[in-house]
């Protein structure tokens, strides 16, 4: 076989999340047959991102500067700090347009089965960040999954032990959904948290 | 915003087939947070493949040599030529272990709606290849989709007009399937081609 380059490309594509053997083949075929320019651009973008993207010193999200644009924005309310799992979650909160405080991005969540423990998520930096004297409330905007709940539990306890006010997102019936199709656990939470 | 590198990476990932905004975000996050080495490897593999991978002069498949290993294999029977749409289809035929002839890879199929016409698939090279004096039978191993059928029709007529024997894969009930769940068109074909 003299097809090392093609083989290496398939292997490298398969390392992407959600990409199996068939998808990798389809991607490689598409790039080599129809979009060579796209292949070169993706290579350049990967190298540039690897070199330039790092973590914001304050909120830990991806940024190319020392401190990200959100943390530097003087219009944001530094008294509220929302803790999210990923930049994607942060972006979702931003799109809702209902939060004007600052963020702390854990870049993960507790997942003992995958070997992600308390030290792998940025718990110590979060405690330091939340204790800056300005933060009055930490909003744990974490997923309502088993792993998100565990993360919220650990982070909430550690923050509360330092006397910081901790809240979580409300659990309840999603906007636009019919009660008939909402799962029972959500209905139970919506009932007990009724207002 | 000072996040050009991240933005460019997301855009480049979205150009891959089957990758939308959410998948691109997940891939970028994974590479930057958990697999920087994978990002660099993918970049290197893309550049190497772009520089080294070209088309086999005989069968048109991807190769890094002038002529691919399959075409050079003296144990293969040059009297039979299987026409396939993509290298993936060729690989599927190879895995079946039931074909020992040579291949011609069209690298596509007729698709007028997508602007893929007769000149975009390698019909002229196929006619030249099939007329080398050794080929006695051209097996059209194309998809049984509307586009594959159209491709087979055009290629079959052009080959037959040159006096070359043309056959197609049998249509019928897949191995391991229960008749009850096979679609009606397949059953009709299996009936009319019964043996």
Interface residues (C-beta under 8 A of the other chain):
Chain A: X1 X2 X3 X4 X5 X6 X8 X9 X11 X12 X13 X15 X16 X17 X18 X22 X23 X25 X26 X27 X28 X29 X30 X31 X32 X33 X35 X36 X38 X39 X40 X41 X42 X43 X44 X45 X46 X47 X48 X49 X50 X51 X52 X53 X62 X63 X64 X65 X69 X86 X87 X88 X107 X108
Chain B: X1 X2 X3 X4 X5 X6 X8 X9 X11 X12 X13 X15 X16 X17 X18 X22 X23 X25 X26 X27 X28 X29 X30 X31 X32 X33 X35 X36 X38 X39 X40 X41 X42 X43 X44 X45 X46 X47 X48 X49 X50 X51 X52 X53 X62 X63 X64 X65 X69 X86 X87 X88 X107 X108
